[in-house]
Amino acid sequence: MREAQEETGLARLSVINPAIYDIDIHPIPIRKDFPAHDHYDVRFLLQASVDDVITVSEESHDVKWISLNDLERYTAGESVLRLRKKIPR
């Protein structure tokens, strides 16, 4: 919850289901201070208030609301597209 708030500025988030929604494991290449390693993103499904305003932070440089139907215009990332498939309808 804190991570979502820090990266978006959204203050009124609620958990739709406390169960883990998705886990994404991806490689992180070697960096000056860190060896190469696998990174685990543990994801939860949250809901935001339509009245909340998004605030771009140092961690997130391009955050905005988009239609799920337009998702491919913004990413071809399988891990992000997979999230859309899991949304309860």
C-alpha positions as CSV (number, residue, x, y, z in Angstrom):
1,M,0.0,0.0,0.0
2,R,2.8,2.4,1.0
3,E,4.7,1.7,-2.3
4,A,1.6,2.5,-4.4
5,Q,1.0,5.7,-2.5
6,E,4.7,6.8,-2.7
7,E,4.8,6.1,-6.5
8,T,1.5,7.7,-7.4
9,G,0.6,10.2,-4.7
10,L,-2.8,8.5,-4.4
11,A,-3.8,8.7,-0.8
12,R,-7.2,6.9,-0.8
13,L,-6.4,3.4,-1.8
14,S,-8.2,0.3,-0.7
15,V,-7.3,-3.4,-0.9
16,I,-9.8,-5.3,-3.1
17,N,-8.5,-8.7,-1.9
18,P,-5.7,-9.2,0.7
19,A,-4.4,-12.3,-1.3
20,I,-1.4,-11.9,-3.5
21,Y,-2.7,-10.9,-7.0
22,D,0.5,-11.6,-9.0
23,I,4.2,-12.3,-8.6
24,D,6.6,-11.2,-11.3
25,I,10.2,-12.4,-11.2
26,H,12.6,-10.7,-13.5
27,P,16.4,-10.4,-13.8
28,I,18.2,-7.2,-12.7
29,P,21.6,-6.7,-14.4
30,I,24.8,-6.0,-12.5
31,R,25.1,-2.4,-11.3
32,K,28.0,-0.5,-9.7
33,D,26.8,-1.3,-6.1
34,F,24.8,-4.5,-6.7
35,P,25.5,-7.9,-8.3
36,A,23.1,-9.3,-10.9
37,H,20.0,-10.8,-9.3
38,D,16.4,-11.8,-9.7
39,H,13.9,-9.2,-8.5
40,Y,10.5,-10.3,-7.1
41,D,7.5,-8.0,-7.6
42,V,4.7,-9.2,-5.2
43,R,1.6,-7.5,-6.4
44,F,-1.8,-6.8,-4.8
45,L,-5.0,-5.5,-6.4
46,L,-5.9,-2.1,-5.1
47,Q,-8.7,0.4,-5.9
48,A,-8.2,4.1,-6.0
49,S,-10.7,6.9,-5.4
50,V,-11.7,8.7,-8.7
51,D,-11.3,12.0,-6.8
52,D,-7.6,11.4,-5.9
53,V,-5.0,13.3,-7.9
54,I,-1.9,11.5,-9.3
55,T,1.4,13.0,-8.3
56,V,4.6,12.0,-10.2
57,S,7.4,11.2,-7.8
58,E,11.2,10.6,-8.1
59,E,10.4,6.8,-8.4
60,S,7.7,7.2,-11.1
61,H,8.3,9.7,-13.9
62,D,5.2,9.0,-16.0
63,V,2.1,8.0,-14.1
64,K,-1.4,8.6,-15.5
65,W,-4.8,7.0,-15.8
66,I,-5.4,5.0,-19.0
67,S,-8.1,2.8,-20.3
68,L,-7.3,-0.9,-20.0
69,N,-8.4,-1.2,-23.7
70,D,-5.4,1.1,-24.6
71,L,-2.8,-0.8,-22.5
72,E,-0.9,-2.1,-25.5
73,R,-0.3,1.5,-26.6
74,Y,1.8,2.0,-23.5
75,T,3.5,-1.4,-23.0
76,A,4.2,-4.8,-24.6
77,G,5.4,-6.1,-21.3
78,E,3.9,-9.5,-20.7
79,S,3.9,-9.1,-16.9
80,V,1.7,-5.9,-17.2
81,L,-0.7,-7.4,-19.8
82,R,-1.0,-10.5,-17.6
83,L,-2.4,-8.3,-14.8
84,R,-5.3,-7.1,-17.0
85,K,-6.3,-10.7,-17.8
86,K,-6.6,-11.4,-14.0
87,I,-9.0,-8.5,-13.2
88,P,-12.3,-9.8,-12.0
89,R,-15.1,-8.8,-14.3
